[in-house]
Amino acid sequence: MVSTTSKKVYILGITRSGRTFRPSDWAERLAGVMSQFRPGGAPTGRHLAYSPWCVPSSVNNVRCVVVHEDLRAHHVMAWDFVMGFAKDNELQVHIGAPLHMENHPHPKS
């Protein structure tokens, strides 16, 4: 069972209907947009680096974005943007790491 006290939210690249979300680099794009929202603010004159609060990853070979709840505490509008993105695109959202993908072991293309 996943603890509801988890500080991480996983936005999976699978829609609620079981389809793989496209484009395939959506997680990197979303995390790139969110890169400026980080502890201490956006760095100046540096190369792009993902925020520790919004990181592209994968779970069971499914692309995802891991969003830390500290983003909400420091930048509520950025949090709303990320959660709105998930809702608008009907992406699956899990509080805490999804333990398994029983219903979608091999996402439909």
DRENPA-536444 format. One record per residue: x, y, z of N, C-alpha, C, CB in turn; residue in three letters; residue number from 1. Coordinates in steps of 0.1 Angstrom, whole numbers. Glycine has a CB too. Layout:
<r n_u="X" n_v="Y" n_w="Z" ca_u="X" ca_v="Y" ca_w="Z" c_u="X" c_v="Y" c_w="Z" cb_u="X" cb_v="Y" cb_w="Z" resn="ALA" resi="NUM"/>
...
This chain:
<r n_u="8" n_v="-12" n_w="0" ca_u="0" ca_v="0" ca_w="0" c_u="9" c_v="12" c_w="0" cb_u="-10" cb_v="0" cb_w="12" resn="MET" resi="1"/>
<r n_u="5" n_v="22" n_w="-8" ca_u="13" ca_v="35" ca_w="-9" c_u="8" c_v="44" c_w="2" cb_u="11" cb_v="42" cb_w="-23" resn="VAL" resi="2"/>
<r n_u="18" n_v="50" n_w="9" ca_u="15" ca_v="60" ca_w="20" c_u="10" c_v="73" c_w="14" cb_u="27" cb_v="62" cb_w="28" resn="SER" resi="3"/>
<r n_u="-1" n_v="78" n_w="20" ca_u="-6" ca_v="91" ca_w="15" c_u="2" c_v="102" c_w="20" cb_u="-21" cb_v="92" cb_w="20" resn="THR" resi="4"/>
<r n_u="12" n_v="99" n_w="28" ca_u="21" ca_v="110" ca_w="33" c_u="33" c_v="112" c_w="23" cb_u="26" cb_v="107" cb_w="47" resn="THR" resi="5"/>
<r n_u="34" n_v="105" n_w="12" ca_u="44" ca_v="106" ca_w="3" c_u="46" c_v="120" c_w="-2" cb_u="42" cb_v="96" cb_w="-9" resn="SER" resi="6"/>
<r n_u="58" n_v="124" n_w="-4" ca_u="61" ca_v="138" ca_w="-9" c_u="63" c_v="138" c_w="-24" cb_u="73" cb_v="143" cb_w="-2" resn="LYS" resi="7"/>
<r n_u="61" n_v="127" n_w="-31" ca_u="62" ca_v="127" ca_w="-45" c_u="50" c_v="122" c_w="-52" cb_u="74" cb_v="117" cb_w="-49" resn="LYS" resi="8"/>
<r n_u="47" n_v="129" n_w="-63" ca_u="35" ca_v="126" ca_w="-72" c_u="41" c_v="121" c_w="-85" cb_u="26" cb_v="138" cb_w="-73" resn="VAL" resi="9"/>
<r n_u="36" n_v="110" n_w="-90" ca_u="41" ca_v="105" ca_w="-103" c_u="30" c_v="107" c_w="-113" cb_u="44" cb_v="90" cb_w="-102" resn="TYR" resi="10"/>
<r n_u="34" n_v="114" n_w="-124" ca_u="25" ca_v="116" ca_w="-135" c_u="30" c_v="107" c_w="-146" cb_u="25" cb_v="131" cb_w="-140" resn="ILE" resi="11"/>
<r n_u="22" n_v="97" n_w="-149" ca_u="26" ca_v="86" ca_w="-159" c_u="22" c_v="90" c_w="-173" cb_u="20" cb_v="73" cb_w="-155" resn="LEU" resi="12"/>
<r n_u="29" n_v="86" n_w="-182" ca_u="27" ca_v="88" ca_w="-196" c_u="17" c_v="78" c_w="-202" cb_u="39" cb_v="88" cb_w="-204" resn="GLY" resi="13"/>
<r n_u="6" n_v="75" n_w="-194" ca_u="-4" ca_v="66" ca_w="-199" c_u="-17" c_v="74" c_w="-195" cb_u="-4" cb_v="52" cb_w="-192" resn="ILE" resi="14"/>
<r n_u="-26" n_v="75" n_w="-205" ca_u="-39" ca_v="81" ca_w="-202" c_u="-48" c_v="72" c_w="-194" cb_u="-46" cb_v="85" cb_w="-216" resn="THR" resi="15"/>
<r n_u="-58" n_v="78" n_w="-189" ca_u="-68" ca_v="70" ca_w="-181" c_u="-74" c_v="59" c_w="-189" cb_u="-79" cb_v="79" cb_w="-175" resn="ARG" resi="16"/>
<r n_u="-75" n_v="60" n_w="-202" ca_u="-80" ca_v="50" ca_w="-211" c_u="-70" c_v="39" c_w="-215" cb_u="-86" cb_v="56" cb_w="-224" resn="SER" resi="17"/>
<r n_u="-57" n_v="41" n_w="-210" ca_u="-47" ca_v="31" ca_w="-213" c_u="-38" c_v="34" c_w="-225" cb_u="-53" cb_v="18" cb_w="-214" resn="GLY" resi="18"/>
<r n_u="-39" n_v="45" n_w="-231" ca_u="-31" ca_v="48" ca_w="-243" c_u="-18" c_v="55" c_w="-238" cb_u="-38" cb_v="58" cb_w="-252" resn="ARG" resi="19"/>
<r n_u="-7" n_v="52" n_w="-246" ca_u="6" ca_v="58" ca_w="-243" c_u="5" c_v="73" c_w="-248" cb_u="17" cb_v="51" cb_w="-251" resn="THR" resi="20"/>
<r n_u="9" n_v="82" n_w="-239" ca_u="9" ca_v="96" ca_w="-242" c_u="20" c_v="100" c_w="-252" cb_u="10" cb_v="105" cb_w="-229" resn="PHE" resi="21"/>
<r n_u="17" n_v="108" n_w="-261" ca_u="27" ca_v="113" ca_w="-271" c_u="28" c_v="128" c_w="-271" cb_u="23" cb_v="108" cb_w="-285" resn="ARG" resi="22"/>
<r n_u="39" n_v="133" n_w="-274" ca_u="51" ca_v="127" ca_w="-280" c_u="59" c_v="120" c_w="-270" cb_u="60" cb_v="138" cb_w="-287" resn="PRO" resi="23"/>
<r n_u="68" n_v="112" n_w="-275" ca_u="76" ca_v="103" ca_w="-266" c_u="85" c_v="110" c_w="-256" cb_u="84" cb_v="93" cb_w="-274" resn="SER" resi="24"/>
<r n_u="88" n_v="123" n_w="-259" ca_u="97" ca_v="131" ca_w="-250" c_u="89" c_v="141" c_w="-242" cb_u="107" cb_v="138" cb_w="-259" resn="ASP" resi="25"/>
<r n_u="76" n_v="138" n_w="-240" ca_u="68" ca_v="147" ca_w="-232" c_u="73" c_v="150" c_w="-218" cb_u="54" cb_v="142" cb_w="-232" resn="TRP" resi="26"/>
<r n_u="79" n_v="140" n_w="-212" ca_u="83" ca_v="141" ca_w="-198" c_u="95" c_v="151" c_w="-197" cb_u="87" cb_v="128" cb_w="-192" resn="ALA" resi="27"/>
<r n_u="104" n_v="150" n_w="-207" ca_u="116" ca_v="159" ca_w="-207" c_u="111" c_v="173" c_w="-210" cb_u="126" cb_v="154" cb_w="-217" resn="GLU" resi="28"/>
<r n_u="102" n_v="174" n_w="-219" ca_u="97" ca_v="188" ca_w="-223" c_u="90" c_v="194" c_w="-211" cb_u="87" cb_v="187" cb_w="-234" resn="ARG" resi="29"/>
<r n_u="81" n_v="187" n_w="-204" ca_u="75" ca_v="193" ca_w="-192" c_u="85" c_v="196" c_w="-181" cb_u="64" cb_v="183" cb_w="-187" resn="LEU" resi="30"/>
<r n_u="94" n_v="187" n_w="-178" ca_u="104" ca_v="190" ca_w="-168" c_u="113" c_v="202" c_w="-172" cb_u="113" cb_v="178" cb_w="-166" resn="ALA" resi="31"/>
<r n_u="115" n_v="203" n_w="-185" ca_u="123" ca_v="215" ca_w="-190" c_u="116" c_v="228" c_w="-188" cb_u="126" cb_v="213" cb_w="-205" resn="GLY" resi="32"/>
<r n_u="103" n_v="228" n_w="-190" ca_u="95" ca_v="240" ca_w="-187" c_u="96" c_v="244" c_w="-172" cb_u="81" cb_v="238" cb_w="-192" resn="VAL" resi="33"/>
<r n_u="96" n_v="233" n_w="-164" ca_u="95" ca_v="235" ca_w="-150" c_u="109" c_v="237" c_w="-144" cb_u="89" cb_v="223" cb_w="-143" resn="MET" resi="34"/>
<r n_u="120" n_v="237" n_w="-152" ca_u="134" ca_v="237" ca_w="-146" c_u="137" c_v="250" c_w="-138" cb_u="143" cb_v="236" cb_w="-158" resn="SER" resi="35"/>
<r n_u="130" n_v="261" n_w="-141" ca_u="133" ca_v="273" ca_w="-134" c_u="127" c_v="273" c_w="-120" cb_u="127" cb_v="285" cb_w="-141" resn="GLN" resi="36"/>
<r n_u="118" n_v="264" n_w="-117" ca_u="112" ca_v="264" ca_w="-103" c_u="120" c_v="254" c_w="-95" cb_u="97" cb_v="260" cb_w="-104" resn="PHE" resi="37"/>
<r n_u="129" n_v="260" n_w="-86" ca_u="138" ca_v="251" ca_w="-79" c_u="142" c_v="258" c_w="-66" cb_u="151" cb_v="248" cb_w="-87" resn="ARG" resi="38"/>
<r n_u="148" n_v="251" n_w="-57" ca_u="152" ca_v="258" ca_w="-44" c_u="162" c_v="269" c_w="-48" cb_u="158" cb_v="247" cb_w="-35" resn="PRO" resi="39"/>
<r n_u="160" n_v="280" n_w="-43" ca_u="170" ca_v="291" ca_w="-45" c_u="167" c_v="299" c_w="-58" cb_u="184" cb_v="286" cb_w="-46" resn="GLY" resi="40"/>
<r n_u="157" n_v="295" n_w="-66" ca_u="153" ca_v="302" ca_w="-78" c_u="161" c_v="297" c_w="-90" cb_u="154" cb_v="316" cb_w="-77" resn="GLY" resi="41"/>
<r n_u="158" n_v="302" n_w="-102" ca_u="165" ca_v="298" ca_w="-114" c_u="179" c_v="303" c_w="-114" cb_u="157" cb_v="303" cb_w="-126" resn="ALA" resi="42"/>
<r n_u="188" n_v="295" n_w="-117" ca_u="202" ca_v="299" ca_w="-119" c_u="204" c_v="307" c_w="-131" cb_u="212" cb_v="287" cb_w="-118" resn="PRO" resi="43"/>
<r n_u="213" n_v="317" n_w="-131" ca_u="216" ca_v="325" ca_w="-143" c_u="229" c_v="320" c_w="-149" cb_u="217" cb_v="340" cb_w="-139" resn="THR" resi="44"/>
<r n_u="229" n_v="321" n_w="-163" ca_u="241" ca_v="318" ca_w="-170" c_u="245" c_v="304" c_w="-170" cb_u="252" cb_v="326" cb_w="-165" resn="GLY" resi="45"/>
<r n_u="236" n_v="295" n_w="-167" ca_u="240" ca_v="280" ca_w="-167" c_u="232" c_v="273" c_w="-177" cb_u="238" cb_v="275" cb_w="-152" resn="ARG" resi="46"/>
<r n_u="237" n_v="261" n_w="-180" ca_u="229" ca_v="252" ca_w="-189" c_u="217" c_v="247" c_w="-182" cb_u="238" cb_v="240" cb_w="-193" resn="HIS" resi="47"/>
<r n_u="208" n_v="243" n_w="-190" ca_u="195" ca_v="238" ca_w="-185" c_u="198" c_v="226" c_w="-176" cb_u="186" cb_v="233" cb_w="-197" resn="LEU" resi="48"/>
<r n_u="192" n_v="226" n_w="-165" ca_u="192" ca_v="215" ca_w="-155" c_u="178" c_v="213" c_w="-149" cb_u="203" cb_v="217" cb_w="-144" resn="ALA" resi="49"/>
<r n_u="174" n_v="201" n_w="-148" ca_u="160" ca_v="199" ca_w="-143" c_u="160" c_v="203" c_w="-128" cb_u="156" cb_v="184" cb_w="-144" resn="TYR" resi="50"/>
<r n_u="148" n_v="208" n_w="-124" ca_u="146" ca_v="212" ca_w="-110" c_u="145" c_v="199" c_w="-102" cb_u="132" cb_v="220" cb_w="-109" resn="SER" resi="51"/>
<r n_u="150" n_v="198" n_w="-90" ca_u="148" ca_v="186" ca_w="-82" c_u="133" c_v="184" c_w="-78" cb_u="157" cb_v="187" cb_w="-69" resn="PRO" resi="52"/>
<r n_u="125" n_v="194" n_w="-81" ca_u="111" ca_v="193" ca_w="-78" c_u="103" c_v="187" c_w="-89" cb_u="105" cb_v="206" cb_w="-73" resn="TRP" resi="53"/>
<r n_u="109" n_v="186" n_w="-101" ca_u="101" ca_v="181" ca_w="-113" c_u="111" c_v="174" c_w="-122" cb_u="94" cb_v="193" cb_w="-120" resn="CYS" resi="54"/>
<r n_u="112" n_v="161" n_w="-121" ca_u="122" ca_v="153" ca_w="-128" c_u="116" c_v="143" c_w="-137" cb_u="131" cb_v="147" cb_w="-118" resn="VAL" resi="55"/>
<r n_u="121" n_v="142" n_w="-150" ca_u="116" ca_v="131" ca_w="-159" c_u="122" c_v="118" c_w="-154" cb_u="119" cb_v="134" cb_w="-174" resn="PRO" resi="56"/>
<r n_u="114" n_v="107" n_w="-156" ca_u="119" ca_v="94" ca_w="-152" c_u="111" c_v="83" c_w="-159" cb_u="118" cb_v="92" cb_w="-136" resn="SER" resi="57"/>
<r n_u="111" n_v="71" n_w="-154" ca_u="103" ca_v="61" ca_w="-160" c_u="100" c_v="51" c_w="-148" cb_u="110" cb_v="54" cb_w="-172" resn="SER" resi="58"/>
<r n_u="88" n_v="45" n_w="-149" ca_u="84" ca_v="35" ca_w="-140" c_u="79" c_v="23" c_w="-148" cb_u="73" cb_v="40" cb_w="-130" resn="VAL" resi="59"/>
<r n_u="85" n_v="11" n_w="-146" ca_u="81" ca_v="0" ca_w="-154" c_u="81" c_v="3" c_w="-169" cb_u="67" cb_v="-5" cb_w="-150" resn="ASN" resi="60"/>
<r n_u="91" n_v="9" n_w="-174" ca_u="93" ca_v="13" ca_w="-188" c_u="82" c_v="22" c_w="-193" cb_u="92" cb_v="1" cb_w="-196" resn="ASN" resi="61"/>
<r n_u="76" n_v="30" n_w="-184" ca_u="66" ca_v="40" ca_w="-188" c_u="72" c_v="54" c_w="-184" cb_u="52" cb_v="38" cb_w="-181" resn="VAL" resi="62"/>
<r n_u="73" n_v="63" n_w="-194" ca_u="78" ca_v="76" ca_w="-191" c_u="69" c_v="83" c_w="-181" cb_u="79" cb_v="85" cb_w="-204" resn="ARG" resi="63"/>
<r n_u="75" n_v="91" n_w="-172" ca_u="67" ca_v="98" ca_w="-162" c_u="75" c_v="110" c_w="-157" cb_u="65" cb_v="88" cb_w="-150" resn="CYS" resi="64"/>
<r n_u="68" n_v="119" n_w="-150" ca_u="74" ca_v="130" ca_w="-144" c_u="72" c_v="128" c_w="-129" cb_u="69" cb_v="144" cb_w="-149" resn="VAL" resi="65"/>
<r n_u="83" n_v="129" n_w="-121" ca_u="81" ca_v="129" ca_w="-106" c_u="81" c_v="143" c_w="-101" cb_u="93" cb_v="120" cb_w="-100" resn="VAL" resi="66"/>
<r n_u="70" n_v="146" n_w="-94" ca_u="69" ca_v="160" ca_w="-89" c_u="69" c_v="160" c_w="-74" cb_u="55" cb_v="167" cb_w="-95" resn="VAL" resi="67"/>
<r n_u="78" n_v="167" n_w="-68" ca_u="79" ca_v="167" ca_w="-54" c_u="70" c_v="178" c_w="-48" cb_u="94" cb_v="171" cb_w="-49" resn="HIS" resi="68"/>
<r n_u="63" n_v="175" n_w="-37" ca_u="53" ca_v="184" ca_w="-32" c_u="59" c_v="197" c_w="-27" cb_u="46" cb_v="177" cb_w="-20" resn="GLU" resi="69"/>
<r n_u="72" n_v="198" n_w="-25" ca_u="79" ca_v="211" ca_w="-22" c_u="76" c_v="221" c_w="-33" cb_u="94" cb_v="209" cb_w="-20" resn="ASP" resi="70"/>
<r n_u="74" n_v="217" n_w="-45" ca_u="70" ca_v="226" ca_w="-56" c_u="57" c_v="234" c_w="-52" cb_u="68" cb_v="219" cb_w="-69" resn="LEU" resi="71"/>
<r n_u="47" n_v="227" n_w="-47" ca_u="35" ca_v="233" ca_w="-43" c_u="37" c_v="243" c_w="-32" cb_u="25" cb_v="223" cb_w="-38" resn="ARG" resi="72"/>
<r n_u="46" n_v="240" n_w="-22" ca_u="48" ca_v="249" ca_w="-11" c_u="55" c_v="261" c_w="-15" cb_u="56" cb_v="241" cb_w="0" resn="ALA" resi="73"/>
<r n_u="64" n_v="261" n_w="-25" ca_u="72" ca_v="272" ca_w="-29" c_u="66" c_v="280" c_w="-41" cb_u="86" cb_v="268" cb_w="-32" resn="HIS" resi="74"/>
<r n_u="59" n_v="273" n_w="-50" ca_u="54" ca_v="279" ca_w="-63" c_u="41" c_v="272" c_w="-66" cb_u="65" cb_v="277" cb_w="-74" resn="HIS" resi="75"/>
<r n_u="31" n_v="277" n_w="-60" ca_u="18" ca_v="270" ca_w="-61" c_u="12" c_v="271" c_w="-76" cb_u="7" cb_v="277" cb_w="-52" resn="VAL" resi="76"/>
<r n_u="15" n_v="282" n_w="-83" ca_u="11" ca_v="283" ca_w="-97" c_u="18" c_v="273" c_w="-105" cb_u="13" cb_v="298" cb_w="-102" resn="MET" resi="77"/>
<r n_u="31" n_v="270" n_w="-103" ca_u="38" ca_v="260" ca_w="-110" c_u="32" c_v="246" c_w="-108" cb_u="53" cb_v="261" cb_w="-107" resn="ALA" resi="78"/>
<r n_u="29" n_v="244" n_w="-95" ca_u="23" ca_v="231" ca_w="-91" c_u="9" c_v="230" c_w="-99" cb_u="20" cb_v="230" cb_w="-76" resn="TRP" resi="79"/>
<r n_u="1" n_v="240" n_w="-99" ca_u="-12" ca_v="240" ca_w="-106" c_u="-10" c_v="238" c_w="-121" cb_u="-19" cb_v="253" cb_w="-103" resn="ASP" resi="80"/>
<r n_u="1" n_v="243" n_w="-127" ca_u="4" ca_v="241" ca_w="-141" c_u="6" c_v="226" c_w="-144" cb_u="16" cb_v="250" cb_w="-145" resn="PHE" resi="81"/>
<r n_u="15" n_v="220" n_w="-136" ca_u="19" ca_v="206" ca_w="-138" c_u="6" c_v="197" c_w="-136" cb_u="30" cb_v="202" cb_w="-129" resn="VAL" resi="82"/>
<r n_u="-1" n_v="199" n_w="-125" ca_u="-13" ca_v="191" ca_w="-123" c_u="-24" c_v="194" c_w="-133" cb_u="-18" cb_v="194" cb_w="-109" resn="MET" resi="83"/>
<r n_u="-25" n_v="206" n_w="-138" ca_u="-34" ca_v="209" ca_w="-149" c_u="-30" c_v="202" c_w="-162" cb_u="-35" cb_v="224" cb_w="-151" resn="GLY" resi="84"/>
<r n_u="-17" n_v="201" n_w="-164" ca_u="-12" ca_v="194" ca_w="-176" c_u="-17" c_v="180" c_w="-176" cb_u="3" cb_v="195" cb_w="-177" resn="PHE" resi="85"/>
<r n_u="-15" n_v="174" n_w="-164" ca_u="-19" ca_v="160" ca_w="-162" c_u="-34" c_v="158" c_w="-164" cb_u="-15" cb_v="154" cb_w="-148" resn="ALA" resi="86"/>
<r n_u="-42" n_v="167" n_w="-158" ca_u="-56" ca_v="166" ca_w="-159" c_u="-61" c_v="168" c_w="-174" cb_u="-63" cb_v="176" cb_w="-150" resn="LYS" resi="87"/>
<r n_u="-56" n_v="179" n_w="-180" ca_u="-60" ca_v="182" ca_w="-194" c_u="-57" c_v="171" c_w="-204" cb_u="-53" cb_v="195" cb_w="-198" resn="ASP" resi="88"/>
<r n_u="-46" n_v="164" n_w="-201" ca_u="-42" ca_v="153" ca_w="-210" c_u="-47" c_v="139" c_w="-205" cb_u="-27" cb_v="153" cb_w="-212" resn="ASN" resi="89"/>
<r n_u="-55" n_v="139" n_w="-195" ca_u="-60" ca_v="127" ca_w="-189" c_u="-50" c_v="117" c_w="-185" cb_u="-70" cb_v="121" cb_w="-199" resn="GLU" resi="90"/>
<r n_u="-39" n_v="121" n_w="-180" ca_u="-28" ca_v="113" ca_w="-176" c_u="-30" c_v="107" c_w="-162" cb_u="-14" cb_v="120" cb_w="-176" resn="LEU" resi="91"/>
<r n_u="-25" n_v="95" n_w="-160" ca_u="-26" ca_v="89" ca_w="-147" c_u="-17" c_v="95" c_w="-137" cb_u="-24" cb_v="73" cb_w="-148" resn="GLN" resi="92"/>
<r n_u="-22" n_v="98" n_w="-125" ca_u="-14" ca_v="105" ca_w="-114" c_u="-15" c_v="96" c_w="-102" cb_u="-20" cb_v="119" cb_w="-111" resn="VAL" resi="93"/>
<r n_u="-3" n_v="93" n_w="-96" ca_u="-2" ca_v="85" ca_w="-84" c_u="5" c_v="93" c_w="-73" cb_u="6" cb_v="72" cb_w="-87" resn="HIS" resi="94"/>
<r n_u="0" n_v="93" n_w="-61" ca_u="7" ca_v="99" ca_w="-50" c_u="16" c_v="88" c_w="-44" cb_u="-4" cb_v="104" cb_w="-39" resn="ILE" resi="95"/>
<r n_u="28" n_v="90" n_w="-45" ca_u="38" ca_v="79" ca_w="-42" c_u="40" c_v="71" c_w="-54" cb_u="33" cb_v="71" cb_w="-30" resn="GLY" resi="96"/>
<r n_u="51" n_v="63" n_w="-54" ca_u="55" ca_v="55" ca_w="-66" c_u="45" c_v="44" c_w="-68" cb_u="69" cb_v="49" cb_w="-63" resn="ALA" resi="97"/>
<r n_u="40" n_v="43" n_w="-81" ca_u="31" ca_v="32" ca_w="-85" c_u="39" c_v="19" c_w="-82" cb_u="27" cb_v="33" cb_w="-99" resn="PRO" resi="98"/>
<r n_u="33" n_v="10" n_w="-75" ca_u="40" ca_v="-3" ca_w="-71" c_u="41" c_v="-12" c_w="-83" cb_u="32" cb_v="-10" cb_w="-60" resn="LEU" resi="99"/>
<r n_u="31" n_v="-12" n_w="-91" ca_u="31" ca_v="-21" ca_w="-103" c_u="21" c_v="-15" c_w="-113" cb_u="27" cb_v="-36" cb_w="-99" resn="HIS" resi="100"/>
<r n_u="21" n_v="-21" n_w="-125" ca_u="12" ca_v="-16" ca_w="-136" c_u="4" c_v="-28" c_w="-140" cb_u="21" cb_v="-10" cb_w="-147" resn="MET" resi="101"/>
<r n_u="-2" n_v="-35" n_w="-131" ca_u="-10" ca_v="-47" ca_w="-135" c_u="-19" c_v="-45" c_w="-146" cb_u="-18" cb_v="-52" cb_w="-123" resn="GLU" resi="102"/>
<r n_u="-27" n_v="-34" n_w="-146" ca_u="-37" ca_v="-32" ca_w="-157" c_u="-31" c_v="-27" c_w="-170" cb_u="-47" cb_v="-21" cb_w="-152" resn="ASN" resi="103"/>
<r n_u="-18" n_v="-22" n_w="-170" ca_u="-12" ca_v="-17" ca_w="-182" c_u="3" c_v="-22" c_w="-183" cb_u="-13" cb_v="-2" cb_w="-183" resn="HIS" resi="104"/>
<r n_u="5" n_v="-35" n_w="-183" ca_u="19" ca_v="-39" ca_w="-184" c_u="26" c_v="-35" c_w="-197" cb_u="20" cb_v="-54" cb_w="-182" resn="PRO" resi="105"/>
<r n_u="19" n_v="-34" n_w="-208" ca_u="24" ca_v="-30" ca_w="-221" c_u="14" c_v="-20" c_w="-227" cb_u="26" cb_v="-42" cb_w="-230" resn="HIS" resi="106"/>
<r n_u="17" n_v="-7" n_w="-224" ca_u="8" ca_v="4" ca_w="-229" c_u="5" c_v="3" c_w="-244" cb_u="13" cb_v="17" cb_w="-226" resn="PRO" resi="107"/>
<r n_u="-8" n_v="6" n_w="-247" ca_u="-12" ca_v="6" ca_w="-261" c_u="-6" c_v="18" c_w="-268" cb_u="-27" cb_v="6" cb_w="-262" resn="LYS" resi="108"/>
<r n_u="-2" n_v="16" n_w="-280" ca_u="4" ca_v="27" ca_w="-288" c_u="-6" c_v="37" c_w="-294" cb_u="13" cb_v="22" cb_w="-299" resn="SER" resi="109"/>
